[in-house]
Amino acid sequence: MKVIDFVKEKVNAHRADYDPSNPRDYIDCFLAEMEKLKDDTAAGFDVENLCVCTLDLFIAGTETTSVQGSPLHD
């Protein structure tokens, strides 16, 4: 739960100072798609999905890093 709360905090911080003409990262690009598709609820571009996708990327990167450093990874 702490990790999800962390991701939500980051998403909220991005929303507070979001500039569509200057995307900084994945979250900003997702926010741009949310704005473009705000009338299409089936598209899946909402805050909940943004948090889940961001968390998935974080976990995937963490797993890759831990496997790369493992002595079993040859």
CHARMM internal coordinates of N, CA and C (Angstrom, degrees):
IC EDIT
DIST 1 N 1 CA 1.4499
DIST 1 CA 1 C 1.5366
ANGL 1 N 1 CA 1 C 111.19
DIST 1 C 2 N 1.3271
ANGL 1 CA 1 C 2 N 116.75
DIHE 1 N 1 CA 1 C 2 N -32.53
DIST 2 N 2 CA 1.4611
ANGL 1 C 2 N 2 CA 119.11
DIHE 1 CA 1 C 2 N 2 CA -179.42
DIST 2 CA 2 C 1.5267
ANGL 2 N 2 CA 2 C 111.12
DIHE 1 C 2 N 2 CA 2 C -64.62
DIST 2 C 3 N 1.3214
ANGL 2 CA 2 C 3 N 116.51
DIHE 2 N 2 CA 2 C 3 N -36.83
DIST 3 N 3 CA 1.4635
ANGL 2 C 3 N 3 CA 120.00
DIHE 2 CA 2 C 3 N 3 CA -179.44
DIST 3 CA 3 C 1.5300
ANGL 3 N 3 CA 3 C 109.95
DIHE 2 C 3 N 3 CA 3 C -68.74
DIST 3 C 4 N 1.3255
ANGL 3 CA 3 C 4 N 117.68
DIHE 3 N 3 CA 3 C 4 N -42.65
DIST 4 N 4 CA 1.4678
ANGL 3 C 4 N 4 CA 120.99
DIHE 3 CA 3 C 4 N 4 CA 178.28
DIST 4 CA 4 C 1.5172
ANGL 4 N 4 CA 4 C 109.84
DIHE 3 C 4 N 4 CA 4 C -62.91
DIST 4 C 5 N 1.3352
ANGL 4 CA 4 C 5 N 117.48
DIHE 4 N 4 CA 4 C 5 N -40.94
DIST 5 N 5 CA 1.4672
ANGL 4 C 5 N 5 CA 120.91
DIHE 4 CA 4 C 5 N 5 CA 177.41
DIST 5 CA 5 C 1.5258
ANGL 5 N 5 CA 5 C 110.82
DIHE 4 C 5 N 5 CA 5 C -62.49
DIST 5 C 6 N 1.3225
ANGL 5 CA 5 C 6 N 116.47
DIHE 5 N 5 CA 5 C 6 N -39.53
DIST 6 N 6 CA 1.4634
ANGL 5 C 6 N 6 CA 121.22
DIHE 5 CA 5 C 6 N 6 CA 177.13
DIST 6 CA 6 C 1.5307
ANGL 6 N 6 CA 6 C 110.68
DIHE 5 C 6 N 6 CA 6 C -61.16
DIST 6 C 7 N 1.3371
ANGL 6 CA 6 C 7 N 116.67
DIHE 6 N 6 CA 6 C 7 N -45.98
DIST 7 N 7 CA 1.4677
ANGL 6 C 7 N 7 CA 121.42
DIHE 6 CA 6 C 7 N 7 CA 179.57
DIST 7 CA 7 C 1.5231
ANGL 7 N 7 CA 7 C 109.90
DIHE 6 C 7 N 7 CA 7 C -62.77
DIST 7 C 8 N 1.3251
ANGL 7 CA 7 C 8 N 117.53
DIHE 7 N 7 CA 7 C 8 N -43.16
DIST 8 N 8 CA 1.4754
ANGL 7 C 8 N 8 CA 120.94
DIHE 7 CA 7 C 8 N 8 CA 178.73
DIST 8 CA 8 C 1.5269
ANGL 8 N 8 CA 8 C 111.08
DIHE 7 C 8 N 8 CA 8 C -60.68
DIST 8 C 9 N 1.3338
ANGL 8 CA 8 C 9 N 116.63
DIHE 8 N 8 CA 8 C 9 N -40.69
DIST 9 N 9 CA 1.4684
ANGL 8 C 9 N 9 CA 120.52
DIHE 8 CA 8 C 9 N 9 CA 177.52
DIST 9 CA 9 C 1.5251
ANGL 9 N 9 CA 9 C 110.52
DIHE 8 C 9 N 9 CA 9 C -60.98
DIST 9 C 10 N 1.3323
ANGL 9 CA 9 C 10 N 116.72
DIHE 9 N 9 CA 9 C 10 N -44.06
DIST 10 N 10 CA 1.4639
ANGL 9 C 10 N 10 CA 120.75
DIHE 9 CA 9 C 10 N 10 CA -179.89
DIST 10 CA 10 C 1.5350
ANGL 10 N 10 CA 10 C 110.69
DIHE 9 C 10 N 10 CA 10 C -64.56
DIST 10 C 11 N 1.3247
ANGL 10 CA 10 C 11 N 117.19
DIHE 10 N 10 CA 10 C 11 N -42.18
DIST 11 N 11 CA 1.4650
ANGL 10 C 11 N 11 CA 121.06
DIHE 10 CA 10 C 11 N 11 CA 178.64
DIST 11 CA 11 C 1.5298
ANGL 11 N 11 CA 11 C 109.63
DIHE 10 C 11 N 11 CA 11 C -62.16
DIST 11 C 12 N 1.3244
ANGL 11 CA 11 C 12 N 116.92
DIHE 11 N 11 CA 11 C 12 N -45.33
DIST 12 N 12 CA 1.4743
ANGL 11 C 12 N 12 CA 120.22
DIHE 11 CA 11 C 12 N 12 CA 179.58
DIST 12 CA 12 C 1.5276
ANGL 12 N 12 CA 12 C 111.47
DIHE 11 C 12 N 12 CA 12 C -63.43
DIST 12 C 13 N 1.3234
ANGL 12 CA 12 C 13 N 117.13
DIHE 12 N 12 CA 12 C 13 N -38.55
DIST 13 N 13 CA 1.4678
ANGL 12 C 13 N 13 CA 120.19
DIHE 12 CA 12 C 13 N 13 CA 177.55
DIST 13 CA 13 C 1.5253
ANGL 13 N 13 CA 13 C 110.21
DIHE 12 C 13 N 13 CA 13 C -64.44
DIST 13 C 14 N 1.3286
ANGL 13 CA 13 C 14 N 117.11
DIHE 13 N 13 CA 13 C 14 N -40.79
DIST 14 N 14 CA 1.4649
ANGL 13 C 14 N 14 CA 120.84
DIHE 13 CA 13 C 14 N 14 CA 178.16
DIST 14 CA 14 C 1.5280
ANGL 14 N 14 CA 14 C 110.77
DIHE 13 C 14 N 14 CA 14 C -64.42
DIST 14 C 15 N 1.3188
ANGL 14 CA 14 C 15 N 116.36
DIHE 14 N 14 CA 14 C 15 N -40.43
DIST 15 N 15 CA 1.4694
ANGL 14 C 15 N 15 CA 119.82
DIHE 14 CA 14 C 15 N 15 CA -179.60
DIST 15 CA 15 C 1.5289
ANGL 15 N 15 CA 15 C 110.85
DIHE 14 C 15 N 15 CA 15 C -64.91
DIST 15 C 16 N 1.3301
ANGL 15 CA 15 C 16 N 116.82
DIHE 15 N 15 CA 15 C 16 N -33.16
DIST 16 N 16 CA 1.4632
ANGL 15 C 16 N 16 CA 120.89
DIHE 15 CA 15 C 16 N 16 CA -177.55
DIST 16 CA 16 C 1.5249
ANGL 16 N 16 CA 16 C 112.42
DIHE 15 C 16 N 16 CA 16 C -67.18
DIST 16 C 17 N 1.3277
ANGL 16 CA 16 C 17 N 117.49
DIHE 16 N 16 CA 16 C 17 N -35.39
DIST 17 N 17 CA 1.4690
ANGL 16 C 17 N 17 CA 119.72
DIHE 16 CA 16 C 17 N 17 CA -177.93
DIST 17 CA 17 C 1.5329
ANGL 17 N 17 CA 17 C 112.27
DIHE 16 C 17 N 17 CA 17 C -122.60
DIST 17 C 18 N 1.3077
ANGL 17 CA 17 C 18 N 115.86
DIHE 17 N 17 CA 17 C 18 N 28.95
DIST 18 N 18 CA 1.4629
ANGL 17 C 18 N 18 CA 122.60
DIHE 17 CA 17 C 18 N 18 CA -178.65
DIST 18 CA 18 C 1.5264
ANGL 18 N 18 CA 18 C 110.99
DIHE 17 C 18 N 18 CA 18 C -65.97
DIST 18 C 19 N 1.3223
ANGL 18 CA 18 C 19 N 115.46
DIHE 18 N 18 CA 18 C 19 N 130.68
DIST 19 N 19 CA 1.4631
ANGL 18 C 19 N 19 CA 122.52
DIHE 18 CA 18 C 19 N 19 CA 175.60
DIST 19 CA 19 C 1.5212
ANGL 19 N 19 CA 19 C 107.53
DIHE 18 C 19 N 19 CA 19 C -125.69
DIST 19 C 20 N 1.3436
ANGL 19 CA 19 C 20 N 117.88
DIHE 19 N 19 CA 19 C 20 N 105.14
DIST 20 N 20 CA 1.4629
ANGL 19 C 20 N 20 CA 120.23
DIHE 19 CA 19 C 20 N 20 CA -175.59
DIST 20 CA 20 C 1.5258
ANGL 20 N 20 CA 20 C 114.26
DIHE 19 C 20 N 20 CA 20 C -60.43
DIST 20 C 21 N 1.3161
ANGL 20 CA 20 C 21 N 117.49
DIHE 20 N 20 CA 20 C 21 N -21.43
DIST 21 N 21 CA 1.4670
ANGL 20 C 21 N 21 CA 120.03
DIHE 20 CA 20 C 21 N 21 CA -179.92
DIST 21 CA 21 C 1.5305
ANGL 21 N 21 CA 21 C 112.27
DIHE 20 C 21 N 21 CA 21 C -85.09
DIST 21 C 22 N 1.3459
ANGL 21 CA 21 C 22 N 116.53
DIHE 21 N 21 CA 21 C 22 N -4.81
DIST 22 N 22 CA 1.4574
ANGL 21 C 22 N 22 CA 120.03
DIHE 21 CA 21 C 22 N 22 CA -177.53
DIST 22 CA 22 C 1.5282
ANGL 22 N 22 CA 22 C 110.65
DIHE 21 C 22 N 22 CA 22 C -141.85
DIST 22 C 23 N 1.3540
ANGL 22 CA 22 C 23 N 117.23
DIHE 22 N 22 CA 22 C 23 N 69.90
DIST 23 N 23 CA 1.4670
ANGL 22 C 23 N 23 CA 118.78
DIHE 22 CA 22 C 23 N 23 CA 179.96
DIST 23 CA 23 C 1.5278
ANGL 23 N 23 CA 23 C 111.12
DIHE 22 C 23 N 23 CA 23 C -67.02
DIST 23 C 24 N 1.3166
ANGL 23 CA 23 C 24 N 115.33
DIHE 23 N 23 CA 23 C 24 N 132.65
DIST 24 N 24 CA 1.4599
ANGL 23 C 24 N 24 CA 120.99
DIHE 23 CA 23 C 24 N 24 CA -176.69
DIST 24 CA 24 C 1.5085
ANGL 24 N 24 CA 24 C 113.80
DIHE 23 C 24 N 24 CA 24 C -96.15
DIST 24 C 25 N 1.3389
ANGL 24 CA 24 C 25 N 115.92
DIHE 24 N 24 CA 24 C 25 N -28.99
DIST 25 N 25 CA 1.4596
ANGL 24 C 25 N 25 CA 118.78
DIHE 24 CA 24 C 25 N 25 CA -172.67
DIST 25 CA 25 C 1.5178
ANGL 25 N 25 CA 25 C 110.55
DIHE 24 C 25 N 25 CA 25 C -165.86
DIST 25 C 26 N 1.3146
ANGL 25 CA 25 C 26 N 115.04
DIHE 25 N 25 CA 25 C 26 N -169.76
DIST 26 N 26 CA 1.4732
ANGL 25 C 26 N 26 CA 122.61
DIHE 25 CA 25 C 26 N 26 CA -178.47
DIST 26 CA 26 C 1.5301
ANGL 26 N 26 CA 26 C 111.49
DIHE 25 C 26 N 26 CA 26 C -55.55
DIST 26 C 27 N 1.3213
ANGL 26 CA 26 C 27 N 116.86
DIHE 26 N 26 CA 26 C 27 N -44.66
DIST 27 N 27 CA 1.4608
ANGL 26 C 27 N 27 CA 120.06
DIHE 26 CA 26 C 27 N 27 CA -177.62
DIST 27 CA 27 C 1.5212
ANGL 27 N 27 CA 27 C 110.46
DIHE 26 C 27 N 27 CA 27 C -61.77
DIST 27 C 28 N 1.3221
ANGL 27 CA 27 C 28 N 118.15
DIHE 27 N 27 CA 27 C 28 N -44.52
DIST 28 N 28 CA 1.4685
ANGL 27 C 28 N 28 CA 120.67
DIHE 27 CA 27 C 28 N 28 CA 178.51
DIST 28 CA 28 C 1.5285
ANGL 28 N 28 CA 28 C 111.54
DIHE 27 C 28 N 28 CA 28 C -62.29
DIST 28 C 29 N 1.3181
ANGL 28 CA 28 C 29 N 117.02
DIHE 28 N 28 CA 28 C 29 N -40.43
DIST 29 N 29 CA 1.4727
ANGL 28 C 29 N 29 CA 120.08
DIHE 28 CA 28 C 29 N 29 CA 178.97
DIST 29 CA 29 C 1.5229
ANGL 29 N 29 CA 29 C 110.74
DIHE 28 C 29 N 29 CA 29 C -65.41
DIST 29 C 30 N 1.3141
ANGL 29 CA 29 C 30 N 117.05
DIHE 29 N 29 CA 29 C 30 N -39.04
DIST 30 N 30 CA 1.4595
ANGL 29 C 30 N 30 CA 120.98
DIHE 29 CA 29 C 30 N 30 CA 177.42
DIST 30 CA 30 C 1.5243
ANGL 30 N 30 CA 30 C 109.47
DIHE 29 C 30 N 30 CA 30 C -65.60
DIST 30 C 31 N 1.3237
ANGL 30 CA 30 C 31 N 117.67
DIHE 30 N 30 CA 30 C 31 N -41.65
DIST 31 N 31 CA 1.4693
ANGL 30 C 31 N 31 CA 121.19
DIHE 30 CA 30 C 31 N 31 CA 177.62
DIST 31 CA 31 C 1.5258
ANGL 31 N 31 CA 31 C 110.86
DIHE 30 C 31 N 31 CA 31 C -60.43
DIST 31 C 32 N 1.3224
ANGL 31 CA 31 C 32 N 117.17
DIHE 31 N 31 CA 31 C 32 N -37.57
DIST 32 N 32 CA 1.4690
ANGL 31 C 32 N 32 CA 121.06
DIHE 31 CA 31 C 32 N 32 CA 177.82
DIST 32 CA 32 C 1.5241
ANGL 32 N 32 CA 32 C 110.21
DIHE 31 C 32 N 32 CA 32 C -62.90
DIST 32 C 33 N 1.3306
ANGL 32 CA 32 C 33 N 117.05
DIHE 32 N 32 CA 32 C 33 N -43.59
DIST 33 N 33 CA 1.4587
ANGL 32 C 33 N 33 CA 120.88
DIHE 32 CA 32 C 33 N 33 CA 178.12
DIST 33 CA 33 C 1.5260
ANGL 33 N 33 CA 33 C 110.83
DIHE 32 C 33 N 33 CA 33 C -65.88
DIST 33 C 34 N 1.3193
ANGL 33 CA 33 C 34 N 116.66
DIHE 33 N 33 CA 33 C 34 N -37.15
DIST 34 N 34 CA 1.4614
ANGL 33 C 34 N 34 CA 120.03
DIHE 33 CA 33 C 34 N 34 CA 176.45
DIST 34 CA 34 C 1.5244
ANGL 34 N 34 CA 34 C 110.48
DIHE 33 C 34 N 34 CA 34 C -58.95
DIST 34 C 35 N 1.3127
ANGL 34 CA 34 C 35 N 115.66
DIHE 34 N 34 CA 34 C 35 N -43.30
DIST 35 N 35 CA 1.4720
ANGL 34 C 35 N 35 CA 120.16
DIHE 34 CA 34 C 35 N 35 CA 179.94
DIST 35 CA 35 C 1.5179
ANGL 35 N 35 CA 35 C 110.76
DIHE 34 C 35 N 35 CA 35 C -65.64
DIST 35 C 36 N 1.3338
ANGL 35 CA 35 C 36 N 116.62
DIHE 35 N 35 CA 35 C 36 N -44.12
DIST 36 N 36 CA 1.4662
ANGL 35 C 36 N 36 CA 120.92
DIHE 35 CA 35 C 36 N 36 CA -179.29
DIST 36 CA 36 C 1.5220
ANGL 36 N 36 CA 36 C 111.74
DIHE 35 C 36 N 36 CA 36 C -62.20
DIST 36 C 37 N 1.3218
ANGL 36 CA 36 C 37 N 115.67
DIHE 36 N 36 CA 36 C 37 N -38.35
DIST 37 N 37 CA 1.4642
ANGL 36 C 37 N 37 CA 120.75
DIHE 36 CA 36 C 37 N 37 CA -172.80
DIST 37 CA 37 C 1.5310
ANGL 37 N 37 CA 37 C 112.78
DIHE 36 C 37 N 37 CA 37 C -109.35
DIST 37 C 38 N 1.3295
ANGL 37 CA 37 C 38 N 116.99
DIHE 37 N 37 CA 37 C 38 N 25.64
DIST 38 N 38 CA 1.4663
ANGL 37 C 38 N 38 CA 120.33
DIHE 37 CA 37 C 38 N 38 CA -175.15
DIST 38 CA 38 C 1.5261
ANGL 38 N 38 CA 38 C 113.44
DIHE 37 C 38 N 38 CA 38 C -60.35
DIST 38 C 39 N 1.3302
ANGL 38 CA 38 C 39 N 118.10
DIHE 38 N 38 CA 38 C 39 N -24.81
DIST 39 N 39 CA 1.4617
ANGL 38 C 39 N 39 CA 120.86
DIHE 38 CA 38 C 39 N 39 CA 179.81
DIST 39 CA 39 C 1.5231
ANGL 39 N 39 CA 39 C 112.94
DIHE 38 C 39 N 39 CA 39 C -89.95
DIST 39 C 40 N 1.3340
ANGL 39 CA 39 C 40 N 117.16
DIHE 39 N 39 CA 39 C 40 N -6.03
DIST 40 N 40 CA 1.4611
ANGL 39 C 40 N 40 CA 122.30
DIHE 39 CA 39 C 40 N 40 CA -178.88
DIST 40 CA 40 C 1.5326
ANGL 40 N 40 CA 40 C 108.79
DIHE 39 C 40 N 40 CA 40 C -107.27
DIST 40 C 41 N 1.3260
ANGL 40 CA 40 C 41 N 115.93
DIHE 40 N 40 CA 40 C 41 N 87.24
DIST 41 N 41 CA 1.4674
ANGL 40 C 41 N 41 CA 119.71
DIHE 40 CA 40 C 41 N 41 CA -175.98
DIST 41 CA 41 C 1.5249
ANGL 41 N 41 CA 41 C 112.75
DIHE 40 C 41 N 41 CA 41 C -66.92
DIST 41 C 42 N 1.3205
ANGL 41 CA 41 C 42 N 117.54
DIHE 41 N 41 CA 41 C 42 N -20.86
DIST 42 N 42 CA 1.4668
ANGL 41 C 42 N 42 CA 121.00
DIHE 41 CA 41 C 42 N 42 CA -179.67
DIST 42 CA 42 C 1.5287
ANGL 42 N 42 CA 42 C 112.22
DIHE 41 C 42 N 42 CA 42 C -79.80
DIST 42 C 43 N 1.3277
ANGL 42 CA 42 C 43 N 117.80
DIHE 42 N 42 CA 42 C 43 N -11.35
DIST 43 N 43 CA 1.4635
ANGL 42 C 43 N 43 CA 121.32
DIHE 42 CA 42 C 43 N 43 CA -176.52
DIST 43 CA 43 C 1.5252
ANGL 43 N 43 CA 43 C 112.33
DIHE 42 C 43 N 43 CA 43 C -68.70
DIST 43 C 44 N 1.3219
ANGL 43 CA 43 C 44 N 118.02
DIHE 43 N 43 CA 43 C 44 N -25.13
DIST 44 N 44 CA 1.4584
ANGL 43 C 44 N 44 CA 120.84
DIHE 43 CA 43 C 44 N 44 CA 178.42
DIST 44 CA 44 C 1.5140
ANGL 44 N 44 CA 44 C 114.65
DIHE 43 C 44 N 44 CA 44 C 87.71
DIST 44 C 45 N 1.3195
ANGL 44 CA 44 C 45 N 117.07
DIHE 44 N 44 CA 44 C 45 N 8.04
DIST 45 N 45 CA 1.4663
ANGL 44 C 45 N 45 CA 119.47
DIHE 44 CA 44 C 45 N 45 CA 178.76
DIST 45 CA 45 C 1.5236
ANGL 45 N 45 CA 45 C 108.91
DIHE 44 C 45 N 45 CA 45 C -94.85
DIST 45 C 46 N 1.3454
ANGL 45 CA 45 C 46 N 113.93
DIHE 45 N 45 CA 45 C 46 N 86.55
DIST 46 N 46 CA 1.4583
ANGL 45 C 46 N 46 CA 120.73
DIHE 45 CA 45 C 46 N 46 CA 178.08
DIST 46 CA 46 C 1.5265
ANGL 46 N 46 CA 46 C 108.24
DIHE 45 C 46 N 46 CA 46 C -138.31
DIST 46 C 47 N 1.3184
ANGL 46 CA 46 C 47 N 116.39
DIHE 46 N 46 CA 46 C 47 N 170.90
DIST 47 N 47 CA 1.4636
ANGL 46 C 47 N 47 CA 121.07
DIHE 46 CA 46 C 47 N 47 CA -174.84
DIST 47 CA 47 C 1.5321
ANGL 47 N 47 CA 47 C 111.43
DIHE 46 C 47 N 47 CA 47 C -62.38
DIST 47 C 48 N 1.3127
ANGL 47 CA 47 C 48 N 116.89
DIHE 47 N 47 CA 47 C 48 N -40.59
DIST 48 N 48 CA 1.4675
ANGL 47 C 48 N 48 CA 119.43
DIHE 47 CA 47 C 48 N 48 CA -179.53
DIST 48 CA 48 C 1.5278
ANGL 48 N 48 CA 48 C 110.74
DIHE 47 C 48 N 48 CA 48 C -61.47
DIST 48 C 49 N 1.3232
ANGL 48 CA 48 C 49 N 116.88
DIHE 48 N 48 CA 48 C 49 N -45.54
DIST 49 N 49 CA 1.4638
ANGL 48 C 49 N 49 CA 120.50
DIHE 48 CA 48 C 49 N 49 CA 179.45
DIST 49 CA 49 C 1.5267
ANGL 49 N 49 CA 49 C 110.85
DIHE 48 C 49 N 49 CA 49 C -67.14
DIST 49 C 50 N 1.3023
ANGL 49 CA 49 C 50 N 117.20
DIHE 49 N 49 CA 49 C 50 N -36.08
DIST 50 N 50 CA 1.4703
ANGL 49 C 50 N 50 CA 120.75
DIHE 49 CA 49 C 50 N 50 CA 176.35
DIST 50 CA 50 C 1.5229
ANGL 50 N 50 CA 50 C 110.23
DIHE 49 C 50 N 50 CA 50 C -59.83
DIST 50 C 51 N 1.3188
ANGL 50 CA 50 C 51 N 117.30
DIHE 50 N 50 CA 50 C 51 N -45.34
DIST 51 N 51 CA 1.4660
ANGL 50 C 51 N 51 CA 120.87
DIHE 50 CA 50 C 51 N 51 CA 179.58
DIST 51 CA 51 C 1.5305
ANGL 51 N 51 CA 51 C 111.14
DIHE 50 C 51 N 51 CA 51 C -63.14
DIST 51 C 52 N 1.3298
ANGL 51 CA 51 C 52 N 116.68
DIHE 51 N 51 CA 51 C 52 N -43.96
DIST 52 N 52 CA 1.4642
ANGL 51 C 52 N 52 CA 120.92
DIHE 51 CA 51 C 52 N 52 CA -179.11
DIST 52 CA 52 C 1.5272
ANGL 52 N 52 CA 52 C 110.79
DIHE 51 C 52 N 52 CA 52 C -65.23
DIST 52 C 53 N 1.3287
ANGL 52 CA 52 C 53 N 117.14
DIHE 52 N 52 CA 52 C 53 N -45.16
DIST 53 N 53 CA 1.4690
ANGL 52 C 53 N 53 CA 120.55
DIHE 52 CA 52 C 53 N 53 CA -179.41
DIST 53 CA 53 C 1.5299
ANGL 53 N 53 CA 53 C 111.45
DIHE 52 C 53 N 53 CA 53 C -65.22
DIST 53 C 54 N 1.3170
ANGL 53 CA 53 C 54 N 116.83
DIHE 53 N 53 CA 53 C 54 N -40.43
DIST 54 N 54 CA 1.4626
ANGL 53 C 54 N 54 CA 121.32
DIHE 53 CA 53 C 54 N 54 CA 178.21
DIST 54 CA 54 C 1.5237
ANGL 54 N 54 CA 54 C 109.89
DIHE 53 C 54 N 54 CA 54 C -63.42
DIST 54 C 55 N 1.3200
ANGL 54 CA 54 C 55 N 116.59
DIHE 54 N 54 CA 54 C 55 N -42.72
DIST 55 N 55 CA 1.4594
ANGL 54 C 55 N 55 CA 120.88
DIHE 54 CA 54 C 55 N 55 CA 177.96
DIST 55 CA 55 C 1.5280
ANGL 55 N 55 CA 55 C 110.70
DIHE 54 C 55 N 55 CA 55 C -63.78
DIST 55 C 56 N 1.3246
ANGL 55 CA 55 C 56 N 116.89
DIHE 55 N 55 CA 55 C 56 N -41.11
DIST 56 N 56 CA 1.4704
ANGL 55 C 56 N 56 CA 120.50
DIHE 55 CA 55 C 56 N 56 CA 177.37
DIST 56 CA 56 C 1.5259
ANGL 56 N 56 CA 56 C 111.13
DIHE 55 C 56 N 56 CA 56 C -58.74
DIST 56 C 57 N 1.3324
ANGL 56 CA 56 C 57 N 116.75
DIHE 56 N 56 CA 56 C 57 N -44.51
DIST 57 N 57 CA 1.4626
ANGL 56 C 57 N 57 CA 120.34
DIHE 56 CA 56 C 57 N 57 CA 178.56
DIST 57 CA 57 C 1.5264
ANGL 57 N 57 CA 57 C 111.35
DIHE 56 C 57 N 57 CA 57 C -63.08
DIST 57 C 58 N 1.3105
ANGL 57 CA 57 C 58 N 115.66
DIHE 57 N 57 CA 57 C 58 N -42.12
DIST 58 N 58 CA 1.4629
ANGL 57 C 58 N 58 CA 120.88
DIHE 57 CA 57 C 58 N 58 CA 179.06
DIST 58 CA 58 C 1.5276
ANGL 58 N 58 CA 58 C 110.47
DIHE 57 C 58 N 58 CA 58 C -61.16
DIST 58 C 59 N 1.3225
ANGL 58 CA 58 C 59 N 116.52
DIHE 58 N 58 CA 58 C 59 N -47.04
DIST 59 N 59 CA 1.4673
ANGL 58 C 59 N 59 CA 120.67
DIHE 58 CA 58 C 59 N 59 CA -178.92
DIST 59 CA 59 C 1.5258
ANGL 59 N 59 CA 59 C 110.78
DIHE 58 C 59 N 59 CA 59 C -65.87
DIST 59 C 60 N 1.3279
ANGL 59 CA 59 C 60 N 117.15
DIHE 59 N 59 CA 59 C 60 N -41.57
DIST 60 N 60 CA 1.4674
ANGL 59 C 60 N 60 CA 120.51
DIHE 59 CA 59 C 60 N 60 CA 179.04
DIST 60 CA 60 C 1.5247
ANGL 60 N 60 CA 60 C 110.67
DIHE 59 C 60 N 60 CA 60 C -61.44
DIST 60 C 61 N 1.3160
ANGL 60 CA 60 C 61 N 117.22
DIHE 60 N 60 CA 60 C 61 N -42.52
DIST 61 N 61 CA 1.4603
ANGL 60 C 61 N 61 CA 120.86
DIHE 60 CA 60 C 61 N 61 CA 178.33
DIST 61 CA 61 C 1.5094
ANGL 61 N 61 CA 61 C 112.32
DIHE 60 C 61 N 61 CA 61 C -65.94
DIST 61 C 62 N 1.3108
ANGL 61 CA 61 C 62 N 116.20
DIHE 61 N 61 CA 61 C 62 N -38.67
DIST 62 N 62 CA 1.4636
ANGL 61 C 62 N 62 CA 120.89
DIHE 61 CA 61 C 62 N 62 CA 178.51
DIST 62 CA 62 C 1.5218
ANGL 62 N 62 CA 62 C 110.70
DIHE 61 C 62 N 62 CA 62 C -65.97
DIST 62 C 63 N 1.3325
ANGL 62 CA 62 C 63 N 116.03
DIHE 62 N 62 CA 62 C 63 N -43.47
DIST 63 N 63 CA 1.4678
ANGL 62 C 63 N 63 CA 119.95
DIHE 62 CA 62 C 63 N 63 CA 179.45
DIST 63 CA 63 C 1.5206
ANGL 63 N 63 CA 63 C 110.85
DIHE 62 C 63 N 63 CA 63 C -64.37
DIST 63 C 64 N 1.3161
ANGL 63 CA 63 C 64 N 117.66
DIHE 63 N 63 CA 63 C 64 N -42.89
DIST 64 N 64 CA 1.4682
ANGL 63 C 64 N 64 CA 121.65
DIHE 63 CA 63 C 64 N 64 CA 179.19
DIST 64 CA 64 C 1.5205
ANGL 64 N 64 CA 64 C 110.45
DIHE 63 C 64 N 64 CA 64 C -60.46
DIST 64 C 65 N 1.3137
ANGL 64 CA 64 C 65 N 116.77
DIHE 64 N 64 CA 64 C 65 N -43.72
DIST 65 N 65 CA 1.4573
ANGL 64 C 65 N 65 CA 121.03
DIHE 64 CA 64 C 65 N 65 CA -179.64
DIST 65 CA 65 C 1.5215
ANGL 65 N 65 CA 65 C 111.05
DIHE 64 C 65 N 65 CA 65 C -65.04
DIST 65 C 66 N 1.3314
ANGL 65 CA 65 C 66 N 117.12
DIHE 65 N 65 CA 65 C 66 N -41.68
DIST 66 N 66 CA 1.4597
ANGL 65 C 66 N 66 CA 118.97
DIHE 65 CA 65 C 66 N 66 CA -178.29
DIST 66 CA 66 C 1.5283
ANGL 66 N 66 CA 66 C 111.43
DIHE 65 C 66 N 66 CA 66 C -71.09
DIST 66 C 67 N 1.3213
ANGL 66 CA 66 C 67 N 118.04
DIHE 66 N 66 CA 66 C 67 N -32.84
DIST 67 N 67 CA 1.4737
ANGL 66 C 67 N 67 CA 121.47
DIHE 66 CA 66 C 67 N 67 CA 178.31
DIST 67 CA 67 C 1.5219
ANGL 67 N 67 CA 67 C 110.31
DIHE 66 C 67 N 67 CA 67 C -72.61
DIST 67 C 68 N 1.3315
ANGL 67 CA 67 C 68 N 117.51
DIHE 67 N 67 CA 67 C 68 N -39.25
DIST 68 N 68 CA 1.4659
ANGL 67 C 68 N 68 CA 121.39
DIHE 67 CA 67 C 68 N 68 CA 179.98
DIST 68 CA 68 C 1.5296
ANGL 68 N 68 CA 68 C 111.22
DIHE 67 C 68 N 68 CA 68 C -60.34
DIST 68 C 69 N 1.3288
ANGL 68 CA 68 C 69 N 117.17
DIHE 68 N 68 CA 68 C 69 N -35.88
DIST 69 N 69 CA 1.4465
ANGL 68 C 69 N 69 CA 120.46
DIHE 68 CA 68 C 69 N 69 CA -177.57
DIST 69 CA 69 C 1.5200
ANGL 69 N 69 CA 69 C 113.74
DIHE 68 C 69 N 69 CA 69 C -87.51
DIST 69 C 70 N 1.3196
ANGL 69 CA 69 C 70 N 116.38
DIHE 69 N 69 CA 69 C 70 N -1.60
DIST 70 N 70 CA 1.4655
ANGL 69 C 70 N 70 CA 120.90
DIHE 69 CA 69 C 70 N 70 CA -176.65
DIST 70 CA 70 C 1.5273
ANGL 70 N 70 CA 70 C 110.56
DIHE 69 C 70 N 70 CA 70 C -77.36
DIST 70 C 71 N 1.3387
ANGL 70 CA 70 C 71 N 117.85
DIHE 70 N 70 CA 70 C 71 N 139.69
DIST 71 N 71 CA 1.4664
ANGL 70 C 71 N 71 CA 120.19
DIHE 70 CA 70 C 71 N 71 CA 176.79
DIST 71 CA 71 C 1.5363
ANGL 71 N 71 CA 71 C 111.66
DIHE 70 C 71 N 71 CA 71 C -67.33
DIST 71 C 72 N 1.3322
ANGL 71 CA 71 C 72 N 116.82
DIHE 71 N 71 CA 71 C 72 N -15.78
DIST 72 N 72 CA 1.4647
ANGL 71 C 72 N 72 CA 120.69
DIHE 71 CA 71 C 72 N 72 CA 178.97
DIST 72 CA 72 C 1.5194
ANGL 72 N 72 CA 72 C 111.99
DIHE 71 C 72 N 72 CA 72 C -83.06
DIST 72 C 73 N 1.3125
ANGL 72 CA 72 C 73 N 117.90
DIHE 72 N 72 CA 72 C 73 N -9.39
DIST 73 N 73 CA 1.4686
ANGL 72 C 73 N 73 CA 122.06
DIHE 72 CA 72 C 73 N 73 CA -177.84
DIST 73 CA 73 C 1.5345
ANGL 73 N 73 CA 73 C 109.78
DIHE 72 C 73 N 73 CA 73 C -92.86
DIST 73 C 74 N 1.3014
ANGL 73 CA 73 C 74 N 116.56
DIHE 73 N 73 CA 73 C 74 N 95.87
DIST 74 N 74 CA 1.4812
ANGL 73 C 74 N 74 CA 121.04
DIHE 73 CA 73 C 74 N 74 CA 179.02
DIST 74 CA 74 C 1.5017
ANGL 74 N 74 CA 74 C 109.96
DIHE 73 C 74 N 74 CA 74 C -128.78
END
COOR INIT
IC SEED 1 N 1 CA 1 C
IC BUILD
